Amino acid sequence: MADGIRDNTSRVDAVIIGAGFGGLYATYRLREQGMKVQAFEAGDGVGGTWYWNRYPGARVDSQSYVYQYWFSDDILNKWNWSERFPSQPEVERYLNFVADECDLRQHYAFETRVTEATYHKETGRWSVVTDRGERYDTQFLVACTGGLSAPSLPDIPGIDDFQGELLHTARWPKEGIDVSDKRVGVIGTGATGIQVIQSLAPLAKHLTVFQRTPTFAIPMRNPAFDDAKRAELKAKYPELKQRVFDTFTGFAFDFQDKDWYSMSEEQRREMMEEIWKDGSLSFWVGTFKEVFFDPEVSKQFGEFVAEKIRARVNDPETADKLIPKDHGFGTRRIPLETKYFEAYNRDTVDLVDIRANPIQKITAHGVQTAEGEIPVDTLIFATGFDAGTGAMNRIDIRGRTGERLRDLWERNVRTTMGLQVHGFPNLFTTMAPLAPASAFCNVPTCLQHQVDWISECIRYVREQGKHVIEPTEALEQQWVQHHDELADHTIVMSTASWYVKRNGDGTRRMLSYLGGVNTYRQTCDDIAAKHYEGFAIS
């Protein structure tokens, strides 16, 4: 056929990729408009990141009462969280509950990956191909693929030679593993690595932690909820529903109104101690904004946390290894932990500093470092993801000119508000680069706002009798410039982390928008109120 679409193609109004927080909600919202929706999920069930990341200790570090949907009072009333920071199984159950309450499974093809998506300018529609060979012709394509969903293995020789049990935390077996008689190695000490290490340390016969970059971390305070506490929280839901969209990071708390330098040293210390005791991310994004802009403030926060770490680790040399030296507090992801630092007080736990003692290769039975081979039976990679662009880049997405999205992003990571990309009409994205993402946003807050914006944008196009919407090059460049100016004013850009991508021309770009969830929401909503000013609609 002239438009490249075959006769056996199914025709739908919208294709949605993903069955996590974003994908489920997008399916609900577009179906609400009476659209014919086809959704795809690579796993055999719903849950998104909470389906795939089922490693020991996997737990959300947003408070449960803000880590949820707000669109249905019925769901809010029926669902009861068991604790302040729920574990992976509970969050997965919650998303299954929502899928069942809203009858969303009927729209999904599970165990199915989208492999290709091609825009046809002659028809103004997308053709989508799956790994099962199925083809779909759709007007709109909504990618809810997640910002941290494409697992990444480090480039270490010999990985394929390992004869023991080799795992990546983001692809953990549902049946779990037994480490009681195993020598376990964990590579990586970021947020995921910390949760795995603190969970396996009491269980493994021996645990060796391979650390490249130590991590500042906050002790989690995670009380269980009884019926009285749940009733108290539910009474606050209407207030919380409004509050989370008006804070810098989409939580119920926000930065302090006081300026760091307006307070005495004693007042600062008192405030830091008080917020530290809360046991939440408020110590990171609920204290002083200056921690992201002023190296001296970041340094003093780092010294405060270092003091706390030293008090919990028996061996001073080990404690010193666990304290970051190459970045300031707040410039990298700050996780919550539960007795993580105490794990290193065990005789069965060893810490290997792979900057001082580099990994040379993986052998058949262990890890070869510069100082010798360390035998392990089970090797766990807590090495994170190809952040921001990885999941989208694994799909062959071709836009209006035939250019691949991955090729564009290889040269220059860019979007319009993380919602669309110039040159790719009718393609919508969530948790994409240049929007508030998992680094600086309570994810359900941002996902719900983005999906609502996308849904209303699609509604507007259809009600106008139009078929295609695409951001202009001018609007996208304006957003990129605004995004970069904000990022360049922070000290976050000076730190090597997954937050920052390197463009093909050698320039570096922050993946997450640093203007705040509240500012981002207002900007997006203002554009919508002006009938999508800056977008070409035809």
C-alpha positions in Angstrom: 0.0 0.0 0.0 1.1 3.6 -0.6 1.3 4.4 3.1 3.2 1.3 3.9 0.4 -0.2 6.0 -0.4 -3.8 5.3 -3.9 -5.2 4.9 -3.6 -7.3 8.1 -3.1 -4.2 10.3 -5.5 -3.5 13.2 -6.7 0.1 13.3 -7.0 1.8 16.6 -7.2 5.4 17.9 -4.3 5.1 20.3 -1.4 2.7 21.2 0.0 2.9 24.7 3.3 1.3 25.7 3.7 0.2 29.3 1.6 -1.0 32.2 3.0 1.0 35.1 1.6 4.1 36.8 1.7 6.1 33.5 0.5 3.4 31.1 -2.5 2.3 33.2 -3.6 5.9 33.8 -3.2 6.8 30.1 -5.3 3.8 29.1 -8.0 4.9 31.6 -8.0 8.5 30.4 -8.1 7.8 26.7 -10.7 5.1 27.0 -12.7 7.7 29.0 -12.9 9.7 25.8 -14.4 6.8 23.9 -11.2 6.1 22.0 -10.3 2.6 20.8 -7.1 1.9 22.8 -4.5 -0.9 22.4 -1.9 -1.1 25.1 1.2 -3.3 25.3 3.4 -4.6 28.2 6.5 -6.7 27.9 5.8 -8.4 31.3 3.0 -10.8 32.0 1.2 -8.5 34.3 0.8 -4.8 35.3 3.1 -2.9 37.6 5.8 -1.3 35.5 8.9 -0.7 37.6 7.1 -2.6 40.4 6.7 -5.6 38.2 10.3 -5.8 37.1 12.1 -4.6 40.2 11.3 -7.4 42.7 14.8 -7.8 44.2 15.2 -8.3 48.0 14.4 -5.1 49.8 12.8 -3.3 46.9 10.7 -0.5 48.5 9.3 2.9 47.5 10.9 5.9 49.1 7.9 8.2 48.6 5.3 8.1 51.4 2.5 5.8 50.4 -0.1 8.5 50.9 1.3 10.5 48.0 2.6 7.5 46.0 -0.9 6.8 44.5 -3.6 7.9 42.0 -5.9 10.7 42.8 -8.4 10.4 40.0 -10.9 8.1 41.8 -12.3 8.7 45.3 -13.6 5.1 45.2 -10.1 3.7 44.8 -8.7 6.1 47.5 -11.4 4.9 49.9 -11.1 1.2 49.2 -7.3 0.9 49.2 -5.5 0.7 52.5 -1.7 1.1 52.7 0.0 -1.0 55.4 3.0 1.3 56.1 4.6 4.6 55.4 7.0 3.3 52.7 5.5 0.2 51.1 7.5 -2.7 49.7 7.5 -3.9 46.1 4.8 -6.6 46.6 2.4 -4.1 48.1 2.9 -1.5 45.4 2.5 -4.2 42.8 -0.7 -5.4 44.5 -2.0 -1.8 44.5 -1.5 -1.4 40.7 -3.2 -4.7 40.1 -6.1 -3.5 42.3 -6.4 -0.3 40.2 -6.2 -2.3 36.9 -9.0 -4.6 38.1 -11.2 -1.8 39.6 -11.0 0.1 36.3 -11.1 -3.0 34.1 -8.0 -2.0 32.2 -6.5 -5.5 31.4 -8.9 -5.9 28.5 -7.0 -3.3 26.6 -3.5 -4.9 27.1 -1.5 -7.4 25.2 0.9 -8.8 27.8 4.3 -10.4 27.1 4.4 -8.2 24.0 7.1 -5.7 23.1 6.7 -2.9 20.6 9.7 -3.1 18.3 9.0 -0.6 15.6 6.9 2.6 15.3 6.9 4.6 12.0 5.0 7.8 11.3 3.4 8.2 7.9 3.1 11.9 6.9 0.7 10.9 4.1 -1.9 9.7 6.5 -0.8 11.5 9.7 -0.8 8.1 11.5 1.6 5.7 13.1 2.2 2.1 12.1 3.3 0.0 15.1 4.9 -3.5 15.0 5.3 -5.9 17.9 7.7 -8.7 18.6 4.9 -11.1 17.8 4.7 -9.7 14.3 1.4 -7.9 14.9 0.8 -4.6 13.2 -1.3 -1.7 14.3 -2.4 1.6 12.6 -2.9 4.3 15.2 -3.5 8.0 15.2 -1.7 8.6 18.5 1.2 6.8 20.1 1.7 7.3 23.9 5.0 5.9 25.3 4.8 5.3 29.0 8.1 3.4 29.0 9.6 4.8 32.2 12.7 6.9 32.8 14.5 4.1 34.6 13.4 0.9 32.9 16.1 -0.2 30.5 18.7 -2.2 32.6 22.3 -1.5 32.1 25.3 -3.9 32.6 28.8 -2.4 33.0 31.4 -3.1 30.4 33.4 -5.7 32.3 35.1 -8.5 30.4 34.1 -12.0 31.1 30.5 -11.5 32.2 29.4 -14.4 29.9 32.1 -16.6 31.4 30.5 -16.6 34.9 29.3 -20.1 35.8 27.4 -19.2 38.9 24.1 -17.4 39.3 24.2 -14.0 37.6 21.3 -11.4 38.1 20.5 -7.8 37.4 18.2 -6.3 40.1 15.8 -5.0 37.4 15.2 -8.6 36.1 14.8 -10.5 39.3 13.2 -13.9 39.2 9.7 -14.0 40.6 10.5 -17.1 42.6 13.3 -15.3 44.3 16.7 -16.8 45.3 18.2 -18.6 48.3 21.5 -17.2 49.4 21.8 -18.9 52.8 24.7 -21.0 51.7 26.0 -18.7 49.0 29.0 -16.4 48.6 27.3 -13.3 47.1 28.8 -10.4 45.3 26.9 -7.2 44.7 28.3 -4.6 42.2 26.8 -1.2 42.8 25.9 0.9 45.8 23.3 3.3 44.5 19.6 3.3 45.7 19.0 -0.3 44.5 22.3 -1.6 45.6 21.7 -0.3 49.1 18.3 -2.0 49.4 19.8 -5.3 48.2 22.9 -5.2 50.4 21.0 -4.4 53.6 18.5 -7.2 52.8 21.0 -9.9 51.9 23.7 -9.1 54.5 21.9 -11.1 57.3 21.1 -14.0 55.0 24.1 -14.7 52.8 26.9 -17.0 53.9 29.2 -14.2 52.8 28.6 -10.9 51.0 31.2 -8.9 49.1 30.2 -5.4 48.1 32.0 -3.9 45.1 31.7 -0.1 45.5 32.8 2.5 42.9 31.0 5.5 44.3 29.8 5.7 47.9 26.4 7.2 48.5 24.9 9.6 51.0 21.8 8.0 52.4 19.1 8.8 54.9 17.8 6.3 57.5 14.2 5.4 56.7 11.5 5.8 59.4 8.8 3.4 58.3 6.0 2.9 60.9 3.2 0.5 60.1 -0.3 2.0 59.8 -3.3 1.0 61.9 -6.9 1.8 61.1 -6.8 5.0 63.1 -3.8 6.3 61.2 -5.3 5.3 57.8 -8.5 7.2 58.7 -6.4 10.2 59.7 -4.6 10.1 56.4 -7.7 9.6 54.3 -9.3 12.6 55.8 -6.3 14.6 54.5 -6.5 13.2 50.9 -8.4 16.2 49.4 -5.7 18.5 50.8 -2.9 16.2 49.7 -4.3 15.9 46.2 -3.9 19.7 45.7 -0.7 20.0 47.7 1.5 17.6 45.8 1.0 19.5 42.5 2.1 22.7 44.1 5.5 21.7 45.6 8.9 21.6 44.1 9.2 17.8 43.9 5.6 16.6 44.0 5.7 15.6 47.6 3.5 16.8 50.4 6.5 18.8 51.9 8.6 21.5 50.3 11.7 23.5 50.9 12.0 25.6 54.0 11.0 29.3 53.6 14.1 30.4 55.5 17.4 31.2 53.9 20.5 29.2 55.0 22.6 32.3 55.7 19.8 34.0 57.7 20.1 31.4 60.4 22.8 30.9 63.0 24.9 27.7 63.0 22.9 26.5 66.0 19.6 27.1 64.3 20.7 25.3 61.2 21.9 22.3 63.2 18.7 22.1 65.1 16.6 22.2 61.9 18.8 19.6 60.2 18.5 17.3 63.3 14.8 17.7 63.4 14.3 16.9 59.6 16.8 14.0 59.8 14.6 12.4 62.4 11.7 12.4 60.0 13.4 9.6 58.1 12.3 10.7 54.6 13.5 12.4 51.5 12.5 15.7 53.2 16.2 15.9 54.4 17.1 16.2 50.7 14.3 18.1 49.1 12.6 19.6 52.1 15.4 21.6 53.8 17.2 24.5 52.0 17.3 25.1 48.2 20.8 26.3 48.6 22.0 22.7 48.8 21.5 22.5 45.0 23.2 25.9 44.3 25.8 26.6 46.9 28.8 24.2 47.2 29.5 25.3 50.8 25.9 24.4 51.9 26.2 21.1 50.1 29.5 20.5 51.8 28.0 21.2 55.3 25.1 18.8 54.7 27.6 16.2 53.6 29.7 16.7 56.7 26.5 16.3 58.8 25.6 13.0 57.1 29.2 11.8 57.2 29.1 12.3 61.0 26.0 10.1 61.2 27.7 7.4 59.0 30.8 7.2 61.2 28.7 6.8 64.3 27.1 3.6 62.8 30.1 1.9 61.3 32.5 0.2 63.8 35.7 0.2 61.6 36.8 3.8 60.9 38.6 2.8 57.7 35.4 1.1 56.4 33.3 4.2 57.4 35.7 6.4 55.5 35.2 4.3 52.4 31.5 4.7 52.7 31.5 8.5 52.7 31.4 10.2 49.4 34.5 12.4 48.5 33.9 13.2 44.9 30.5 14.9 45.1 28.5 17.1 47.4 25.4 16.1 49.3 22.3 16.4 47.1 24.1 16.4 43.7 23.4 12.7 43.2 20.3 10.6 44.0 19.8 10.4 47.8 18.2 7.0 48.8 16.6 6.0 52.1 18.1 3.0 53.9 17.4 0.6 56.8 20.5 -0.6 58.7 22.5 -0.4 55.5 25.7 1.0 57.2 25.4 -1.5 60.0 25.7 -4.3 57.4 29.4 -3.5 57.2 29.8 -4.4 60.9 29.2 -8.0 60.1 32.1 -10.4 59.9 30.5 -11.9 56.8 30.4 -8.7 54.8 33.4 -7.2 52.9 33.7 -3.9 51.2 35.9 -3.6 48.1 36.7 -0.1 46.8 37.0 -0.7 43.1 38.5 2.7 42.5 41.5 1.7 44.6 41.2 -2.0 43.6 39.6 -2.1 40.1 37.6 -5.0 38.7 39.6 -6.5 35.8 37.2 -9.1 34.7 34.5 -11.6 35.7 35.9 -15.1 35.9 34.0 -18.5 35.8 33.8 -18.5 39.6 34.2 -14.9 40.8 35.5 -11.4 40.3 39.1 -10.7 39.4 40.4 -7.4 40.9 43.8 -5.9 40.7 44.6 -7.5 44.0 43.3 -11.0 43.2 40.2 -13.1 42.5 37.3 -13.0 44.9 35.1 -16.1 44.7 31.4 -15.7 44.5 28.5 -18.1 43.8 25.9 -15.5 43.1 26.8 -12.2 41.3 24.3 -9.4 41.4 24.5 -6.3 39.2 22.8 -3.3 40.9 24.2 -1.1 38.1 21.1 0.8 37.2 19.7 1.8 33.9 20.2 3.5 30.6 18.4 6.5 32.1 15.9 8.8 30.4 16.3 7.6 26.8 17.1 3.9 27.1 13.6 2.4 26.9 12.6 4.5 24.0 15.9 4.0 22.2 15.3 0.2 22.2 12.3 0.8 19.9 12.9 1.7 16.3 10.9 4.9 16.3 10.9 6.9 13.0 9.4 10.3 12.7 8.1 12.6 10.0 11.4 12.7 8.0 12.2 9.1 8.6 14.8 9.9 11.2 15.2 7.5 14.1 14.5 9.0 17.5 17.5 7.2 18.9 19.7 8.9 16.3 18.3 12.3 17.1 18.9 11.7 20.8 22.4 10.4 20.2 23.2 13.8 18.7 21.2 15.9 21.0 18.8 14.9 23.8 15.9 17.2 23.4 12.1 17.2 23.9 9.3 19.8 24.3 8.5 19.7 28.0 9.2 16.0 28.0 5.8 15.5 26.3 6.5 15.6 22.6 9.5 15.8 20.2 9.7 18.0 17.2 9.7 15.8 14.1 7.6 13.1 15.7 3.9 14.2 15.4 1.3 12.6 17.6 3.9 10.8 19.7 3.5 11.6 23.4 5.9 10.7 26.1 5.9 10.5 29.9 9.0 10.6 32.2 11.0 11.6 29.1 14.1 13.8 29.1 13.6 17.5 30.0 10.6 17.0 32.2 10.6 16.5 36.0 11.4 12.8 36.3 12.4 10.2 38.9 15.4 12.2 40.0 13.5 15.3 41.2 9.8 14.3 41.2 7.6 12.0 43.2 6.8 9.9 40.1 3.0 9.4 40.4 2.6 13.2 40.8 4.4 14.0 37.6 2.9 11.0 35.7 -0.6 11.9 36.5 -0.1 15.5 35.5 1.6 14.5 32.3 -1.1 12.0 31.4 -3.8 14.5 32.1 -2.1 17.0 29.9 -1.6 14.5 27.1 -5.2 13.4 27.4 -6.6 16.9 27.2 -4.3 17.7 24.3 -5.6 14.8 22.4 -9.2 15.7 23.3 -8.6 19.2 22.0 -7.2 18.0 18.7 -10.1 15.7 18.1 -12.7 18.2 19.1 -11.3 20.7 16.7 -11.7 18.2 13.9 -7.9 18.1 13.5 -5.7 15.0 13.2 -2.1 15.9 13.9 -0.2 17.9 16.6 3.5 18.5 16.8 5.7 21.1 18.7 7.3 23.6 16.5 11.1 23.7 16.3 11.0 27.2 17.8 9.0 26.1 20.9 11.3 23.1 21.4 14.4 25.2 21.2 12.9 27.7 23.6 12.2 24.9 26.1 15.6 23.3 25.7 17.3 26.7 26.4 15.1 27.4 29.4 15.8 23.9 30.7 19.6 24.2 30.3 19.7 27.7 31.9 18.1 26.3 35.0 20.3 23.3 35.2 23.5 25.2 34.6 22.8 27.4 37.6 22.9 24.3 39.9 25.9 22.3 41.2 24.2 19.1 40.1 25.5 19.7 36.6 29.1 19.5 37.9 28.7 16.0 39.2 29.0 12.8 37.2 25.8 10.9 37.6 23.0 9.3 35.6 21.2 12.6 35.8 23.4 13.9 33.0 23.6 12.7 29.4 26.4 13.5 27.0 25.3 14.7 23.5 27.1 13.7 20.4 28.8 17.0 20.2 30.3 16.6 23.6 27.9 18.9 25.4 26.2 17.6 28.6 22.5 17.9 29.3 20.5 17.3 32.5 17.8 14.7 32.0 15.4 16.0 34.6 13.9 19.5 34.6 15.1 21.4 37.6 12.6 24.2 37.7 10.2 22.4 40.0 7.1 20.3 39.6 4.9 23.3 40.5 6.5 25.6 37.9 6.5 22.8 35.2 2.8 22.1 35.8 1.9 25.8 35.5 3.9 26.2 32.3 2.3 23.2 30.7 -1.2 24.2 31.7 -0.6 27.8 30.5 0.3 26.5 27.1 -2.9 24.3 27.0 -5.0 27.3 28.1 -3.6 29.2 25.1 -4.9 26.5 22.8 -1.5 24.8 22.6 0.4 27.8 21.6 3.7 26.8 19.9 2.3 23.6 18.5 1.4 23.0 14.9 -2.0 21.5 14.6 -3.5 20.3 11.4 
